[in-house]
Every structure is written in structure tokens, then in C-alpha cells.
């Protein structure tokens, strides 16, 4: 039996301050012509990640995404 594999991704940018943990998730049930653009990447990260951390330090957005990959059973 194999243990789960853990992945840690750190994304750093110097763009405007943006905390993805505070962003509203899109309503994927709404018709396309009524939706605002954006937000699907954040929704996907929330769905796939076991944990997401955010920091703003030295004028940088630092997002850390943790994922667990379970072996096939």
C-alpha cells in the first residue's frame, strides 16, 4: 500500500494585493450570459487543494497551495 503524495506549490507575484481566499466564487449554475468573467481558476484551486494559504509580504502576493494525490486503489 502506498502513502498519499503531497504537493506544495508557491505562487508569488508583485501585482496588486489580491487575496483569493476572500474572493467570491462564481455561480456556475447561472446562465453564461449572466455571469461575470473570472473566478473559475480560484474555484478549481479550492476544489483540488487540501489547503490554500495567502500572505502579502514585501509588496508581494504569496499563495501556497497544498494538494494530496491519493494512489489508485
C-alpha positions as CSV (number, residue, x, y, z in Angstrom):
1,X,0.0,0.0,0.0
2,X,1.4,3.4,-1.0
3,X,1.0,6.6,1.0
4,X,-0.6,9.7,-0.4
5,X,1.7,12.1,-2.3
6,X,1.7,15.7,-1.0
7,X,2.4,18.6,-3.4
8,X,3.2,22.1,-2.3
9,X,3.0,25.0,-4.9
10,X,4.1,28.5,-4.0
11,X,3.0,31.3,-6.4
12,X,4.5,34.8,-5.9
13,X,3.7,37.9,-7.8
14,X,4.1,41.6,-7.4
15,X,0.7,42.6,-8.8
16,X,-1.9,44.5,-6.8
17,X,-2.8,43.0,-3.4
18,X,-5.3,40.2,-4.0
19,X,-6.4,37.5,-1.5
20,X,-8.0,34.7,-3.4
21,X,-9.4,33.3,-0.2
22,X,-11.7,36.4,0.1
23,X,-12.9,36.3,-3.5
24,X,-16.4,35.3,-4.2
25,X,-16.7,32.0,-6.0
26,X,-18.7,32.2,-9.3
27,X,-22.2,30.9,-9.6
28,X,-21.7,28.1,-12.1
29,X,-25.4,27.4,-12.2
30,X,-26.2,30.9,-13.6
31,X,-26.6,31.2,-17.4
32,X,-23.4,32.1,-19.2
33,X,-24.7,35.5,-20.3
34,X,-25.4,36.5,-16.7
35,X,-22.0,35.5,-15.3
36,X,-19.2,37.9,-14.5
37,X,-15.9,36.9,-16.1
38,X,-13.2,35.3,-13.9
39,X,-13.2,33.2,-10.8
40,X,-13.1,29.7,-12.3
41,X,-9.4,29.2,-11.6
42,X,-9.9,30.1,-7.9
43,X,-12.9,27.7,-7.8
44,X,-10.8,25.0,-9.3
45,X,-8.0,25.6,-6.8
46,X,-10.4,25.4,-3.9
47,X,-11.8,22.1,-5.3
48,X,-8.5,20.4,-5.9
49,X,-6.4,21.7,-3.0
50,X,-6.5,20.3,0.5
51,X,-5.3,23.8,1.8
52,X,-4.6,27.2,0.4
53,X,-2.7,29.9,2.4
54,X,-2.3,33.6,1.4
55,X,0.2,36.2,2.6
56,X,1.0,39.7,1.4
57,X,4.7,40.4,2.3
58,X,7.2,42.9,0.9
59,X,4.6,44.1,-1.7
60,X,4.2,40.5,-3.0
61,X,1.2,38.2,-3.1
62,X,2.3,34.8,-1.8
63,X,-0.2,32.0,-2.4
64,X,0.7,28.5,-1.2
65,X,-1.4,25.6,-2.4
66,X,-1.2,22.1,-0.8
67,X,-2.6,19.1,-2.6
68,X,-2.8,15.4,-1.7
69,X,-2.8,12.9,-4.5
70,X,-4.3,9.6,-3.5
71,X,-2.9,6.4,-5.2
72,X,-5.3,4.3,-7.2
73,X,-6.9,1.6,-5.1
